[in-house]
Amino acid sequence: MIALALPYAALFFLGLLAGIEVLVMFGLRGPLKVLPVEPQIVMRQALVRRLRIVVPLVALTPVALSIATTVRAFSMLRGYGLGCIVVWLLATFFGTVPINKALLAWHAEALPADWQAKIRTWERLDTVRMFTAIGAFALFLAADVPKS
């Protein structure tokens, strides 16, 4: 029974991860930019503090379920989907996470000279994360479409 539910659970959590990434890109990034600098930094810090608890739970679950699903029933589509997940993980742990950690130490009234460059780098990495999360979801979904 669990083996039958595994691909559906993986799809559910991959869809949730992709949805969060789309929300961050299109729902948060634009509005943050219209804020004055000090409130923008304070808001970014608040988001990092909140999401650094939620995102690992939402992210590691589909990673584990996707690996288990692929091991149970390998297909090229699932293999490519895992490739997307690996890129997402790399962009996260070696890209956005270090920037987020640095951002938490910033003082809104005395920002580092390169703060805008760091935000632009974070946004580029976040774009990679969004597309790889969507790609993983689409590839796993395509792998589970019944063949007629």
N, C-alpha and C positions, 0 to 999 in steps of 0.2 A: 504494500500500500504506500509506504513512504517513497519507494522508488518511483511510483507513478506520480506522486505529488511533487517530486523534486524539480522537474523542469518548470512547473507552474510557479513554484515558490521562487525559483531563480528569476523567472520573467517578472514576477510581481516586484521583487526588490530591485532588479535592473531598471524597471520602469520608474520606480520611485526615485532611484538615483538620477536617472536621466531627467526626470521632472524637476528635481531640486536644482540640477545644474542649469536647466533652462530658466528657472525662476531667478537664480542668482544673476545670470547674464542679462536677461531682459527685464526683470522686475526690480533688481537692486542696483545694478551698476549705474544705470542712467540717473535715477533719483539721487544717488550719492554724489554724483558730480555737480549737481545744481546747488548743493549746500555750500555755504562758506567753509573755508578750510578747517577752522577749529571744530565746528560741529560735525563736519565730514569725518575727521580723524576719530573723534569720540564715538561716532556711530560705527565706523569700521571696527574699532576696538571692541565695542559691545557685540557686534556680529561675530567677530572671531571668538570671543569668550563663550558665546552661546553655541555657535556651530561646531566648535572644536570638541564638543561633547556629543552632539547629535550626528554629525557627519560620519565619524568612525563607525558608529553602530549601523547607520544606514549603508555605509560603503563596504564594510567588511562582510556583512551578511551576503550580499549578492556575489562578492568575490568567492567566498567559500561555497555557496550553492552552485555557482557557475562552474567552478572546478569540479565539484562532485558530479554535476550533470554531465560534464564533458567526459570525465573518467568513465561514468556509467554507460554513456552512449555517444562515442566520439563521432563528430562529423566535421567536415572542413569549415562549415559555417560557424560551428561552435568554437573551433580552433581559432578562426579569425576574430571571433567575439572575445575570446580570452586574450588575444593580442591587443585588442582595444582596451581591455581591462588593465593589462600590464602597462600600456602607455598612460592610462589614467592614473594608475598608482605611482608611476615615475614622476609624472607632472605634479602630482599631489605631494609626495613625500620629499622630493628633491627640489621642488619649485615653490608651490604656494605655501606649504607649511613653514619653511624657513622665513619667507617674507612675512607671514602672519606672526611668527614669533618675534621678529624684529619690530613689526608694527605695534605690538603690545607694549614695547618699551619706549615708544615715541611719546613726546610731550607736545600736545597740539600747539602750544605757544612757542616752541623751539624745535621745529622739525629738522631732521637731517637734510643736508643740501640736496641729496639725491632722492628725496621722498617721492617726487612725481615719477621719476624713472622706475622706482620700485613698484609703484602702483601700476604703471603701464606694463611692466613685466608680469605682474600678477594677473592683469587682465588678459594678456596674451596666453598665459598658461591656463587661465580659466576657460578661455575659448577652446583650447585643446581638450581640456577636461570635459566640456559640454559635448563637443563633437564625438569624442571617444565613448562617453557614456551613452549617447544616442546610438552610436554605431554598435556597441555591444548589445544594447537592447534590441535593435533591429535585426542583428545577425542571429541572436538566440531565438528571437521570434520567428524568423524565417526558417530556422532549423527545426522548429516545432510545428510548422504548418503541415497539416496532413497532406500526404502525397496521393493524388487520385489517379 
